[in-house]
């Protein structure tokens, strides 16, 4: 009986834990979602996931800039 109650409590607590924040590479691969999250973060505040999305946005922008620069030499 105690084991079943302990297992139920453990499962209940596990269900309450939020998922881990998505990393920068996820946001680089999903630029549309990155833009949406950055807009939501601006309205609601900062979190680790917001920081990752902003870092990814900077990388996406830098990559696009570098591609435009390289095309200038073609």
SULNORSUL-V538557 format. One record per backbone hydrogen bond with DSSP energy under -1.0 kcal/mol. CO is the residue of the C=O (numbers start at 1). NH is the residue of the N-H. E is the energy in kcal/mol with one decimal. If there is no record, write none. Layout:
CO,NH,E / CO,NH,E
//
This chain:
1,5,-2.1 / 2,6,-2.6 / 3,7,-2.5 / 4,8,-2.1 / 5,9,-2.2 / 6,10,-2.5 / 7,11,-2.5 / 8,12,-2.2 / 9,13,-2.4 / 10,14,-2.2 / 11,15,-1.8 / 23,27,-1.5 / 24,28,-2.3 / 25,29,-1.8 / 30,34,-1.8 / 31,35,-2.1 / 32,36,-1.8 / 33,37,-2.5 / 34,38,-2.4 / 35,39,-1.9 / 36,40,-2.1 / 37,41,-2.9 / 38,42,-2.0 / 39,43,-1.2 / 40,44,-2.2 / 41,45,-2.6 / 47,51,-2.2 / 48,52,-2.1 / 49,53,-2.3 / 50,54,-2.4 / 51,55,-2.2 / 52,56,-2.4 / 53,57,-2.4 / 54,58,-1.9 / 55,59,-2.0 / 56,60,-2.7 / 57,61,-2.4 / 58,62,-2.4 / 59,63,-2.4 / 60,64,-2.2 / 61,65,-2.4 / 62,66,-2.4 / 63,67,-2.2 / 64,68,-2.1 / 65,69,-2.2 / 66,70,-2.5 / 67,71,-2.0 / 68,72,-1.0 / 70,73,-1.5 / 71,74,-1.1
//
